[in-house]
Amino acid sequence: MTNNLRVAVVGAGRMGADHIDRLHTRIVGATVSAVVDIDAERASAAAARVPAAQTFATAAEAYASGTVDAVLLATPGFLHEEALFEALERDIPIFCEKPLTPDAESAWRVIEAEQALGHQRIQVGFMRRFDADYAQLGSIISGGTLGDLLMLHCRHRNPSTPDGFTNEMLINDSVVHEFDAVRYLTGEEITSVQVRLGKASRRARNGQHDPQQVLMETASGVLVDVEIFVNAQFGYEVSTQASLEEGIVDIGADHGPVTRTAGRVGGAVTPGFEDRFGAAYDHEIQSWVDAALRGEIGGPTAWDGYATAACCEAGVRAQSTGEKVTVTLKEKPELYR
């Protein structure tokens, strides 16, 4: 591997275009050599700021060009499995935006394919692990200075949702981040998921029941509650409160000054995930590039993608039944231990 990673970005939509800009302007050790999208106009628009990048309709065409050392997948999740197999066949570094795949069965097939290589090539895009607040909370929990972790209280609020954002997507596209964050903070697998549906907002769309309360339990008995509210109107807010034996820790408060004047208190609320987690995305992709140049991965593994897919499946079942659903996982392969 050279000291400069030539990256093909597959998928030139909102997330792909953001990663192209990130790789081109802020990441050291990598260049965007190819932009892949079936929509030629969208590919050209996303690649416009990167003079050296070529555009292709398929990843196979990009690989055949001889200009690709690694691939970043930013397509919808249902397209990931085939794209991952294609990249694994070439044994190149892979960054796959969440989800790894949309369900646990297909995610397991990806794990089997990676195991056949004998080493890890896939890093999954759970950016919260690279956020400073989450990293500090993780250190407090693992350090044990405030005793054992007992409970986590999470809030995940979006101002609104686009057309086509279904009820199931509250779990698969939003709470998926909490599933991974809980696994990261506790170092444990989630053993059960329950979803409670109460009074719904009149702003809910596309058949959504919004907000919802998601309850989890980990292997050691840590209890977690999540308020997922995707049409909250006021802005984007992701925050967590940890209850430990000897203290309470809060993360995710809005950044910037809070002013008290003339009988009012106020500040700014981030409008979207790009603002709230921009630095985390930068850190995440830099970690991937640095690790790829060493022949390693620098973040969540395919196992993490599989485990969260299983949690999402349990969450969607819990949505429809109202019951506490057990999360079932296969035995963890040695490659990921």
C-alpha positions in Angstrom: 0.0 0.0 0.0 1.2 3.5 -0.8 1.3 6.4 1.6 -1.7 7.9 -0.3 -5.0 6.0 -0.4 -6.9 6.4 -3.7 -10.6 6.1 -2.7 -13.6 5.4 -4.8 -16.7 6.8 -3.2 -19.8 4.8 -4.3 -23.0 6.8 -4.0 -23.0 10.5 -4.7 -26.1 11.5 -2.7 -26.2 13.6 0.5 -23.8 11.4 2.6 -21.5 10.5 -0.3 -21.1 14.1 -1.4 -20.3 15.1 2.2 -17.6 12.4 2.4 -16.2 13.5 -1.0 -15.8 17.0 0.3 -14.3 15.7 3.6 -11.7 13.5 1.8 -10.7 16.2 -0.5 -10.5 19.1 1.9 -9.8 17.7 5.4 -8.4 14.2 5.4 -4.7 13.5 5.2 -3.3 10.5 3.3 -6.2 10.0 0.9 -7.5 11.4 -2.4 -10.9 10.8 -4.1 -9.9 9.0 -7.3 -13.4 7.9 -8.4 -17.0 8.8 -7.8 -19.5 6.1 -8.7 -23.2 6.7 -9.2 -25.8 5.4 -11.7 -26.9 9.0 -12.1 -24.2 10.5 -14.2 -25.3 14.0 -13.5 -25.2 13.5 -9.8 -21.8 11.9 -10.0 -20.4 14.8 -12.0 -21.9 17.3 -9.6 -20.4 15.5 -6.5 -17.0 15.2 -8.2 -16.9 18.8 -9.5 -14.6 20.0 -6.7 -12.1 17.2 -7.2 -10.4 17.7 -10.5 -8.5 14.4 -10.5 -11.6 12.3 -9.7 -13.1 10.2 -12.5 -16.8 9.4 -12.6 -18.2 5.9 -13.3 -21.7 4.3 -13.4 -20.6 1.2 -11.6 -18.0 0.2 -9.0 -16.7 -2.5 -11.4 -15.8 0.2 -13.9 -14.0 2.1 -11.2 -12.0 -0.9 -10.1 -11.1 -1.8 -13.7 -9.7 1.7 -14.2 -6.7 0.8 -12.0 -7.1 4.0 -10.0 -8.7 2.6 -6.8 -7.0 1.4 -3.6 -10.0 1.5 -1.3 -13.7 2.1 -1.4 -16.2 4.1 0.7 -19.8 2.9 0.3 -22.4 5.6 0.8 -25.3 4.0 -1.0 -28.6 3.0 0.6 -28.3 -0.1 2.8 -30.1 -2.5 0.6 -27.3 -2.1 -2.0 -24.5 -2.8 0.4 -24.3 -6.6 0.4 -23.4 -7.0 -3.3 -21.1 -4.0 -3.1 -19.3 -5.4 -0.1 -18.8 -8.8 -1.8 -17.4 -7.1 -4.8 -14.9 -5.1 -2.7 -14.0 -8.1 -0.5 -13.1 -10.1 -3.7 -10.5 -7.5 -4.4 -9.3 -7.5 -0.8 -9.2 -3.7 -0.5 -10.0 -1.5 2.5 -13.7 -0.8 2.8 -15.6 1.9 4.7 -19.3 1.1 4.8 -21.8 3.7 6.0 -24.3 2.2 8.3 -26.1 -0.1 8.1 -23.7 -2.9 7.1 -26.7 -4.5 5.5 -30.4 -4.1 6.3 -30.9 -7.4 8.2 -28.9 -9.9 10.3 -29.0 -12.7 7.8 -27.3 -10.8 5.0 -24.9 -9.2 7.5 -23.9 -12.7 8.6 -23.1 -13.6 4.9 -20.8 -10.6 4.8 -19.1 -11.7 8.0 -18.6 -15.2 6.5 -17.1 -13.6 3.3 -14.7 -11.5 5.4 -13.7 -14.5 7.6 -12.7 -16.3 4.4 -10.1 -13.6 3.8 -8.6 -14.3 7.2 -8.4 -10.6 8.1 -10.7 -7.6 8.6 -11.3 -5.2 5.8 -14.6 -3.6 6.6 -15.1 -0.6 8.9 -18.7 0.4 9.6 -19.8 4.0 9.8 -21.0 4.5 13.4 -19.6 8.0 13.8 -20.7 8.5 17.4 -17.8 6.4 18.6 -15.6 9.3 17.2 -17.5 12.1 18.9 -15.6 13.8 21.8 -18.5 13.6 24.2 -19.1 9.9 23.6 -15.4 9.2 23.9 -15.2 11.0 27.2 -18.3 9.3 28.6 -16.9 5.9 27.5 -13.7 6.7 29.4 -15.6 7.6 32.5 -17.6 4.4 32.4 -14.7 2.1 31.6 -12.4 3.9 34.1 -14.7 3.0 37.0 -14.1 6.3 38.9 -17.9 6.7 39.4 -18.6 3.1 40.0 -20.6 0.8 37.8 -22.9 2.0 35.1 -26.5 1.3 36.0 -28.7 3.1 33.4 -28.6 5.2 30.2 -31.2 7.7 29.2 -31.0 8.7 25.5 -32.7 11.4 23.5 -32.6 11.4 19.7 -34.6 14.2 18.1 -34.8 15.4 14.5 -36.6 18.5 13.3 -38.5 16.6 10.5 -38.3 13.7 8.2 -38.2 13.5 4.4 -40.8 11.9 2.2 -40.6 8.1 2.4 -39.3 8.0 6.0 -41.4 5.1 7.3 -42.2 4.0 10.8 -39.7 1.2 10.6 -37.0 3.7 9.7 -37.3 5.2 13.2 -35.6 2.1 14.3 -33.4 1.1 11.2 -32.1 4.6 10.4 -32.3 6.5 13.7 -32.2 4.2 16.8 -29.6 2.1 15.0 -27.1 4.7 16.3 -28.3 4.2 19.9 -27.9 0.5 19.5 -24.3 0.9 18.5 -23.6 3.6 21.1 -25.0 1.5 23.9 -22.8 -1.4 22.8 -19.8 0.9 22.6 -20.4 2.6 26.0 -21.2 -0.6 27.9 -18.8 -3.0 26.1 -21.7 -5.5 26.1 -24.3 -6.9 23.7 -27.9 -5.9 23.9 -30.1 -8.8 25.0 -33.6 -7.4 24.5 -35.6 -4.6 23.0 -39.0 -3.3 23.6 -40.9 -0.4 21.9 -43.7 1.6 23.6 -46.1 3.7 21.5 -47.9 6.5 23.3 -49.5 9.7 22.1 -48.4 10.6 18.6 -47.5 14.0 17.3 -49.7 15.5 14.7 -46.5 16.3 12.7 -45.8 12.6 12.1 -45.8 11.6 8.5 -45.7 8.5 6.2 -47.6 6.3 8.6 -45.1 7.0 11.4 -46.1 6.7 15.1 -43.8 9.5 16.4 -42.4 9.8 19.1 -41.6 6.3 20.4 -39.9 5.0 23.5 -37.3 2.2 23.0 -36.2 0.2 26.0 -33.1 -2.0 26.0 -31.3 -4.3 28.4 -27.7 -5.4 28.1 -26.0 -8.6 29.1 -25.1 -7.4 32.7 -28.6 -5.8 33.2 -27.9 -2.1 32.3 -31.2 -0.6 31.5 -31.5 1.9 28.6 -34.4 4.1 27.5 -34.4 6.1 24.2 -36.8 8.8 23.2 -36.8 8.7 19.4 -38.7 11.8 18.1 -38.1 12.5 14.4 -40.5 15.3 13.8 -39.6 17.5 16.9 -39.5 20.7 14.8 -37.1 22.7 16.9 -33.8 21.3 15.6 -31.4 18.3 15.9 -30.6 17.0 19.4 -28.8 13.9 20.4 -27.9 13.5 24.1 -27.3 10.9 26.7 -27.4 10.8 30.5 -25.5 8.0 32.3 -26.5 7.0 35.8 -23.6 5.5 37.7 -23.2 4.3 41.2 -21.5 7.5 42.4 -22.6 10.1 39.9 -24.6 11.3 36.9 -23.0 12.3 33.6 -24.7 14.2 30.8 -23.4 14.6 27.2 -24.7 16.1 24.0 -25.8 19.6 25.2 -26.0 22.1 22.5 -22.7 23.7 21.7 -22.1 27.5 22.0 -23.1 30.1 24.5 -26.4 30.1 26.5 -27.4 33.7 27.2 -29.6 34.9 30.1 -30.9 38.4 29.5 -34.1 40.5 29.7 -35.9 37.7 31.4 -35.1 35.1 28.8 -32.6 32.2 28.4 -31.5 31.2 24.9 -28.9 29.7 22.7 -28.6 27.9 19.4 -29.7 24.4 18.4 -27.9 22.5 15.7 -30.1 22.2 12.6 -28.9 18.7 11.4 -26.5 15.8 11.9 -23.8 17.3 9.8 -23.4 20.2 12.2 -23.7 18.1 15.4 -21.3 15.3 14.3 -19.2 17.0 11.6 -16.0 16.7 13.7 -16.8 13.1 14.5 -17.2 12.3 10.8 -13.8 13.8 10.1 -12.2 11.9 12.9 -13.9 8.7 11.8 -12.7 8.9 8.2 -9.2 9.9 9.2 -9.0 6.9 11.5 -10.1 4.7 8.6 -7.6 6.1 6.2 -4.7 5.9 8.7 -5.6 2.3 9.6 -6.1 1.3 5.9 -2.6 2.5 5.1 -1.3 0.1 7.8 -3.5 -2.8 6.5 -5.9 -2.5 9.4 -9.3 -1.0 10.2 -9.8 1.9 12.5 -13.3 1.6 14.0 -16.4 -0.5 14.2 -16.2 -3.9 12.6 -18.5 -6.1 10.5 -19.5 -7.8 13.7 -20.7 -4.5 15.1 -22.7 -4.1 11.9 -24.2 -7.5 12.3 -25.0 -7.1 16.0 -26.8 -3.8 15.4 -28.7 -5.3 12.5 -30.0 -8.0 14.9 -31.0 -5.3 17.3 -32.9 -3.4 14.6 -34.7 -6.6 13.6 -35.8 -7.1 17.3 -36.8 -3.4 17.5 -39.0 -3.6 14.4 -40.7 -6.7 15.7 -41.2 -5.0 19.1 -42.8 -2.0 17.3 -45.5 -4.2 15.8 -46.1 -6.5 18.8 -45.4 -4.2 21.8 -43.6 -7.2 23.4 -40.1 -7.5 24.8 -38.1 -9.1 22.0 -34.9 -11.1 22.6 -31.9 -10.2 20.5 -30.5 -13.4 19.0 -26.9 -13.5 17.9 -24.7 -16.2 16.4 -21.4 -17.1 18.2 -18.9 -14.3 17.7 -16.1 -15.5 15.4 -12.5 -15.4 16.5 -11.7 -12.8 13.9 -13.7 -10.2 15.8 -12.7 -11.1 19.4 
